[in-house]
Structures are given as C-alpha cells and as structure tokens.
Amino acid sequence: MDAYQKTSRKRFQQIVTWVSIIAFFGSTVYAAIGAINQAVKPTNNTVVSPESQLPAQARGYEVVLQREPNNQAALEGLALTQLQMNNPNAAIAPLEKLVQLHPGRQDYQNVLAQVKQANQK
C-alpha cells in the first residue's frame, strides 16, 4: 500500500468511528428524552377509594362461599367487609358461621357479641 491509500483508509476508519459514536450517543439521548417525557407526562389514573371497592369485595367473598360454604378466609373477609360498610346485620351471619365452625376461637365469639350488642342499640 502506498501512503495515499494508508491515509485514505485511516481517514475512512476515523469517519466510520465518529459516525458510530454519534449514532450511539444520539440513540441514547433520544431514549433518555423519551423516558423523561413519559415520566413527566401527567397520567389520568382515577383514584378509587377503598370504600367504593368494598361492595365488590363482598360480592367476591359471597361467590367463594357459594362454592365453599365453610371457607374460613372468605367468612372472615365477608364479615369484615360488611362491618367496614357499616352493615352489621349482614356481618352477623358469617360471624355466627365462624363461631359454629371454630368454637374454640374466642376472638370470633367476642366480635360476634360486640356486633350483636351494637346492633341492639
């Protein structure tokens, strides 16, 4: 190779190197700008209050209890959900079922007694 070809080849390698570097950093900057824009963009997520989810939770527990009438977790969940919805009358039935299924659980008996007492007032 003569000197002209060597300098020409070296110049070509330098150009390709710089184009590659610019392309790499350009794509990185483009991705970073996109990520920043996405993070800054306001979202229109509606905030759902826990109180509005309670009826759906109660229906879910009722569906489970239709398949498994003695499901302890579903009975507890239904009773708690009914109490959170200020519906103590509806909480009595699952609490009574829990006391019947687990007579040794004093906490079930205490909650049932408290609900019945508050319901009489």
Legacy VTK file of the C-alpha trace (Angstrom):
# vtk DataFile Version 3.0
C-alpha trace
ASCII
DATASET POLYDATA
POINTS 121 float
0.000 0.000 0.000
1.195 3.419 -0.719
0.996 6.362 1.652
-2.111 7.758 -0.025
-4.074 4.521 0.472
-2.968 4.280 4.098
-4.096 7.815 4.891
-7.282 7.295 2.916
-8.043 4.078 4.788
-7.202 5.672 8.136
-9.431 8.645 7.303
-12.286 6.272 6.379
-11.903 4.413 9.698
-11.998 7.689 11.588
-15.178 8.759 9.795
-16.874 5.412 10.493
-15.781 5.595 14.135
-17.181 9.093 14.584
-20.452 8.225 12.821
-20.812 5.187 15.108
-20.109 7.249 18.220
-22.585 9.939 17.181
-25.237 7.316 16.350
-24.734 5.575 19.691
-24.973 8.740 21.763
-27.813 10.053 19.622
-29.908 6.952 20.213
-29.092 7.058 23.929
-30.134 10.705 24.196
-33.302 10.002 22.198
-34.256 7.144 24.544
-33.495 9.246 27.625
-35.635 12.123 26.354
-38.480 9.701 25.655
-38.234 8.261 29.161
-38.192 11.723 30.724
-41.202 12.818 28.677
-43.072 9.683 29.712
-42.273 10.287 33.381
-43.276 13.941 33.240
-46.485 13.330 31.308
-49.497 13.575 33.631
-51.458 10.390 33.992
-55.203 10.275 34.040
-55.438 7.453 36.536
-58.585 7.728 38.538
-58.105 7.225 42.224
-60.523 4.643 43.532
-61.367 4.967 47.176
-61.264 1.814 49.275
-64.881 2.418 50.287
-66.038 2.094 46.690
-64.276 -1.269 46.401
-65.978 -2.777 49.445
-69.184 -3.915 47.674
-67.131 -5.681 45.011
-65.037 -7.360 47.701
-68.189 -8.506 49.487
-69.557 -9.987 46.243
-66.241 -11.769 45.706
-66.391 -13.353 49.155
-70.009 -14.368 48.545
-69.026 -16.095 45.294
-66.329 -18.048 47.126
-68.798 -19.000 49.860
-71.244 -20.339 47.270
-68.588 -22.834 46.197
-67.061 -23.376 49.645
-69.579 -22.511 52.376
-67.095 -23.246 55.187
-64.152 -21.250 53.799
-62.729 -19.525 56.861
-60.888 -16.778 54.958
-63.974 -15.896 52.910
-66.194 -15.849 56.003
-63.740 -13.581 57.830
-63.389 -11.335 54.792
-67.129 -11.051 54.273
-67.762 -10.231 57.924
-65.006 -7.621 57.979
-66.161 -6.083 54.699
-69.746 -5.853 55.924
-68.565 -4.159 59.105
-66.458 -1.711 57.090
-69.554 -0.892 55.016
-71.451 -0.153 58.269
-73.732 -3.116 57.693
-73.544 -5.054 60.977
-76.713 -7.057 60.253
-75.046 -8.646 57.234
-71.899 -9.385 59.269
-73.749 -11.456 61.867
-74.398 -14.498 59.641
-70.758 -15.088 58.634
-69.626 -14.443 62.208
-72.114 -16.994 63.542
-70.878 -19.498 60.960
-67.277 -18.863 62.071
-68.217 -19.402 65.730
-70.036 -22.599 64.758
-67.079 -23.909 62.727
-64.427 -22.826 65.247
-65.975 -22.867 68.727
-62.561 -22.604 70.384
-61.786 -19.244 68.777
-62.627 -16.689 71.437
-61.954 -13.773 69.082
-64.830 -14.833 66.801
-67.148 -15.077 69.796
-66.063 -11.660 71.079
-66.590 -9.929 67.738
-69.977 -11.581 67.291
-71.054 -10.487 70.771
-69.868 -6.921 70.121
-71.686 -6.741 66.794
-74.904 -8.089 68.283
-74.642 -5.697 71.227
-74.001 -2.693 68.961
-76.860 -3.802 66.734
-79.325 -3.760 69.651
-78.621 -0.117 70.483
LINES 1 122
121 0 1 2 3 4 5 6 7 8 9 10 11 12 13 14 15 16 17 18 19 20 21 22 23 24 25 26 27 28 29 30 31 32 33 34 35 36 37 38 39 40 41 42 43 44 45 46 47 48 49 50 51 52 53 54 55 56 57 58 59 60 61 62 63 64 65 66 67 68 69 70 71 72 73 74 75 76 77 78 79 80 81 82 83 84 85 86 87 88 89 90 91 92 93 94 95 96 97 98 99 100 101 102 103 104 105 106 107 108 109 110 111 112 113 114 115 116 117 118 119 120
